[in-house]
């Protein structure tokens, strides 16, 4: 079957020299790169092409596609072809080798062409080990490097190559991919855009390199969402209220409570409370006080750490209205719970889409402003009210999400 390559894929296949390929998901970069690397092995006799990736699955995919191209072109030799080595009629060979954490065991290899998939995720020590492999081939005019992968922050060797000016750069935007121009394709991307935060969508589908370290909740967005001072305080059976609780630690950390009203898919954060202690009787007293006022449909708490001791007491008191959103790694493994990133991403997305209104509260403002994402981890020195808020906001999620009832 004839393949119709789009212009960007043709660039990838036909370029002679170093090339770096990035962009959104599923626009055909790996498919075109496999054809490019297969052509190198076929066109240049007695050469060695090395294939590697940050994951064995992607490494195997790239290697298998190269095998398929060479088999279709009847370029493979008569000898035995293995899962890690292909031998061609012209004396060339294609090999794949897992780099591991450091690439140290690959030292000593000499290659003429290098193909690295998922390159943004490759450790820096791996690059130190593999770059000398192409040195001799470079001296002969080959040693071409093919690096590809979706953006993963403005960091690492891949990003340096992307911005360094020595590679041919090919960027693909999923929205502009010819194969996504059907009504179904456009509808899918529209759904993803609504599901994800602006940063997540920009990285995954627009293929943009976004800052890895940043204020998680931009100050201007906080100001836009903190848009009322008072609410009517009218309690009726038709109104639905939810509570998020962040249990205090053993030190001087405060305990936080965040109350909100859900209307359709929009939430109004109507009231917040903090406690300076972590005694169970204080937690129960405050929860009872708020519940008597607002009659919560659901209450979301974090039972991790000191909160785990509260589980039986809250179960007896509130039954299935109390839901545990504990994101500790041990608890996730046991109960298949959500990640901290899910909680925060959901809240940020609601703020960006105008679906979360916050009552004027300097404590909440300072808490949101303290949250940062550094080296992929979300944290903040004053995070307790935010932790309560992101749990309260989880009430908008589908019932299909698997959470543990305390």
Phi, psi and omega in degrees: 000131181288140179260132175261106181274139175278167185305319181292321177295323176296321176302315181298313185291321190269344185292135176256106182138187179293142179214143177233131191234127178210179180141200182287177183282146168059036175259005172101019183291317180292323180297313180291323180296324178295322178293319178300312183291325176296320178297321178302312182296325183282323186276335184245107185293151173056038177247163178240128177248126179255130179247133177207163179204166180290337178235147180296326181297313181289325176299317179294321179298313182297317181295317181295321178293321176298318177301316182296319178297314182292324178293318179296326179275002181055041182262350182286146179283179183276344181293175182288127176264135183246181180283355180228000181210130175244133178248131183257162179297330184274010178090355178279163177216151176240126181233152172237147185211125178291128184283337186069201182280333187235341185074007186299321183287355178266352180301142181106340177287144174238124184230159180260333178221141182233125177240121183235114175265159185052036185301327179299338183265001182284134180293151182299325181292333176295316179299323178299327183278325189265336183300321178296345182297330183264003187301311182293322179294325178299322180295339180260004179095003177248227182068031183289138182250134177240105180249135179213156179159160177284150182304146178217060179081163180273073184200165172081173184295322180300314180293325177297319177293322181299322185258357188281343177085002182259349178253150166288128184257127175236120182244132179240130178256122184301325180296333182264358181297128181304328182283352179255014184271008175280161176303322180293319179295316179294324179294319179298314180295326177295320177295317179295322180296325178286329183283325189260164171285167181299319180294316181298314181294319180299322181283315187284321187245329176271347177069036181265143175275109181259156180299135181279329179253123183195164171292122187294318178250104182303139182305320181294328178289321176300316180297320180296321184279332180276079196240015174208156181254327185227154172232166193285341177063021176275123182253119177228161180299336182282339183274139184247122181243148183225153183233135171247134182234131171248110183291138182288157175274187183281343183272226182265011182293137178280163175257142188234145179228134180230122182253140180213154176251130179259123175233108186066240177249020180245146181238138172243115176283107191261339184199145178227148177221153172226152176232141181277354185245172179233020179286141185299322182295327177290320178297314180296319181297315180292319179297317178298316181302313181290322181293324178293334179276320191245349178050068188297137170291318179215152173232130182248124182231167175250111182268007180293156179062234181294335182294338182298329180289347182273350194301308183296321181296315180291327178296316180293323185282314190244353178060223186282356175289337180266122183241132182271118174247067180270120183256020176292150185298321180295317181292322178300319182296323183281317188249002181058047186272174183284162178271158176301321179299326178295316180298312183289320180296320178299316181293316179299318180297319178297320178295316181295328183268006179071026183256005179229120175250137183244137175291146178300116183204109182298329178296316179293320180301312180295324179295312179298320181292340182278346186281127178229157172245112184233126183053038176081359182250136180265128180200169177191147181286343183229054194269357195295315176294325177295319178300320176293320180297313184294332176286317178300320182291346181292350181297341181280347186287159181294156178292347180289345179292135185271109179235161182264122176281126179274000000 
